[in-house]
């Protein structure tokens, strides 16, 4: 039986692979992308998301596929056990936080627009979806934009960003359940 433990060698192999694919997401971007897919209502097949994250690499080697599958399984386990937290910390480079958020946005746009434009969703659920999605996407902003906002508002940027990351982690904990609730309310999906 195959084991899907996500190990350090998988992480290293994926980082190396993605760095060699011009235009591909970084590993942090793939992590955000997979988080959004896993939380999403569409049940995307591995072949489809593997094609997307590898930029249709026809020569994708088996060990790389296995590493991607192990990462997907790792994130799924965290999401559905309620143990998920973003793979970045307050002291992480802005680029790492930004890449995670950008990957998240890339994958969540597949279902987000459909859900927010569906009729039958209560205003409360709609606001919860918008707020959670915006918070998880917060670091997709340019660092300079956030610095300017903090300067104008008299906020300490490090403290403000740590607070935003903490909020994103809080929203991440229940994002899959929220998406399921909104998807069912939308009438676009059955149980």
Rosetta blueprint (number, residue, H / E / L):
1 X L
2 X L
3 X L
4 X L
5 X L
6 X L
7 X L
8 X H
9 X H
10 X H
11 X H
12 X H
13 X H
14 X H
15 X H
16 X H
17 X H
18 X H
19 X H
20 X L
21 X L
22 X L
23 X L
24 X L
25 X L
26 X L
27 X H
28 X H
29 X H
30 X H
31 X H
32 X H
33 X H
34 X H
35 X H
36 X H
37 X H
38 X H
39 X H
40 X L
41 X L
42 X L
43 X L
44 X L
45 X L
46 X H
47 X H
48 X H
49 X H
50 X H
51 X H
52 X H
53 X H
54 X L
55 X L
56 X L
57 X L
58 X L
59 X L
60 X L
61 X L
62 X H
63 X H
64 X H
65 X H
66 X H
67 X H
68 X H
69 X H
70 X H
71 X H
72 X H
73 X H
74 X H
75 X H
76 X H
77 X H
78 X H
79 X H
80 X H
81 X L
82 X L
83 X L
84 X L
85 X L
86 X L
87 X L
88 X L
89 X L
90 X L
91 X L
92 X L
93 X L
94 X H
95 X H
96 X H
97 X H
98 X H
99 X H
100 X H
101 X H
102 X H
103 X H
104 X H
105 X H
106 X H
107 X H
108 X H
109 X H
110 X H
111 X H
112 X H
113 X H
114 X H
115 X H
116 X H
117 X L
118 X L
119 X L
120 X L
121 X L
122 X L
123 X H
124 X H
125 X H
126 X H
127 X H
128 X H
129 X H
130 X H
131 X H
132 X H
133 X H
134 X H
135 X H
136 X H
137 X L
138 X H
139 X H
140 X H
141 X L
142 X L
143 X H
144 X H
145 X H
146 X H
147 X H
148 X H
149 X H
150 X H
151 X H
152 X H
153 X H
154 X L
155 X L
156 X L
157 X H
158 X H
159 X H
160 X H
161 X H
162 X H
163 X H
164 X H
165 X H
166 X H
167 X H
168 X H
169 X H
170 X H
171 X H
172 X H
173 X H
174 X H
175 X H
176 X H
177 X H
178 X H
179 X H
180 X H
181 X H
182 X H
183 X H
184 X H
185 X H
186 X H
187 X L
188 X L
189 X L
190 X L
191 X L
